[in-house]
Amino acid sequence: MSELPPDPDADGLQAGGNARPYSVSELAFALKRTLEEAYGFVRLRGEISKVTRHGNGHIYLDLKDENACIAGVVWKGSVRGLKAQPEQGLEVVVTGRITTFAPRSSYQLIIETMEHAGVGALLAQLERLKARLQAEGLFEPGRKKPLPAMPRVVGVVTSPTGAVIRDILHRIRDRWPVHVVVWPVVVQGPDAAAQVAAAVRGFNAMVPGGPVPRPDVLIVARGGGSVEDLWPFNDEALARAVFESVIPLISAVGHETDTTLIDFVSDRRAPTPTAAAEIATPVLADLRAAILEFERRMTRCTEYALESRRQRLAGARLPRPADLLGPAAQRFDLAAGRLAAGLERNVAVHERELARTSGRLGPALLARPQRIKAERLAELSNRLGTAAVRAAERAEGRARLPELGRRMHESLVRRIARDADRLVRLEQLRLSLDPNRPLSLGFARVHHADGTLARRGVDLQAGEEIRLVFADRDRRAVVEGAARPKGGKPPPASDQGSLF
């Protein structure tokens, strides 16, 4: 093992009883040389849990087993020579050397070679579940629902305290300001899958028009992380809840390189939560610009149509308006010129006709209408007198109507009273003849076993079963005494004389 660099002033310090303080850099580089010399070549087997590809070509990853995790880096020059490209959940065997990263006081493995060592336990479990759900048809593209073009309400299932919800709200506010309903859940840990599934079912259970608006589209979002952090989104129950969702759902779990089970079941997968907000909402400014563009195009089309029709009209060589109206205007002028002479001729004709008619008028002709009028008045007077007599007769008849009405009313009242008395007497007779009325007074009817009525006591035989009918219920009874022989005569009556 390497030692710390010698100190030229060590003798003086030791003589004084104090050790020389080393700088942080001296100690860090001394540890770096120690690790690189002791572990200059390391062959390591583990499962890749996180892969980050940097823009400069380097790859940063983590190798883990059930108890520990170590950071690893593949420099750009070694990436092409790897037999297995780094993927999450892949179990590999790597070779390299251990070194330290002084600015963070951490150690890491510089990977030079990488080859497959088998699929990791988590990845193998996920692949089996994925194959089973795919066989059931949960990944079929035909079952995926289309997203609404212009949603009114967006539902988000995520943690209320993370940066994800702020990014989504900010992006939606810039693009399409709509109502956002957030269902807070935990997105990591053993309770995450159950809470996310309950949130998806809760959004689908909302009634349209209720106190909380029902979303038109759902977003299930979470930031990036390792396979263990994102593992709740590989839960089977959560995948089935996403598949059964009636509301279209967008999965935005992790970064672009992260893949979970609900990405295959959801209706749309977004590489990031911000991208999910962009997928779920249109751009209001673009829609307004499109409407303005449509309006401009409509105006241009209208102008073009008018201009084309104007040109077609000009090319049709139709007569000018003056040519069409000229003959009609000339005919009007001629008719107006003849109008005055026509009016004078018309007045002259009527004047001659008036003179011819006035010559026939005389006193006799004027007296004739007066004679006819007097005769007509006499006839009308006679008819009026006849009508007056008839009206007086009808008036006298109407004066007698109240007296007749009163008499008819009194007759009807008397008849109704007689009928009412008769009905009362009939009801009393019915009640007196009702066979059940004596039962309410404490009496009972006796019936034979066959249901016939026993009218006399001698008709009952000893030992015979009878039925006693009371007002409220029936009772069975048996007649006491010695049985009478079949066909025999009834016992003689008592010799006791009459008491009267």
ABEGO torsion letter per residue (X at the ends): XBBBBBBAAAAAAAAAGBBBBBBAAAAAAAAAAAAAAABABBBBBBBBABBBBBAAGBBBBBBBBAABBBBBBBBAAAAAABABBBBBGBBBBBBEBBBBBAAAGBBBBBBABBBBAEBBAAAAAAAAAAAAAAAAGAABAAABBBBBABBABBBBBBBAABAAAAAAAAAAAAABBBBBBBBBBBABEAAAAAAAAAAAAAAAABBBGBABBBBABBBBBBBBEBAAAAAAAABAAAAAAAAABABBBBBBBEBAABBBAAAAABABBBABAAAAAAAABBBAAAAAAAAAAAAAAAAAAAAAAAAAAAAAAAAAGBBBAAAAAAAAAAAAAAAAAAAAAAAAAAAAAAAAAAAAAAAABBAAAAAAAAAAAAAAAAAAAAAAAAAAAAAAAAAAAAAAAAAAAAAAAAAAAAAAAAAAAAAAAAAAAAAAABAAAAAAAGBBBBBBAAGBBBABAAABBBGBBBBBBBAABBBBBBBBEBBBBBGBBBBBBBABBBAX
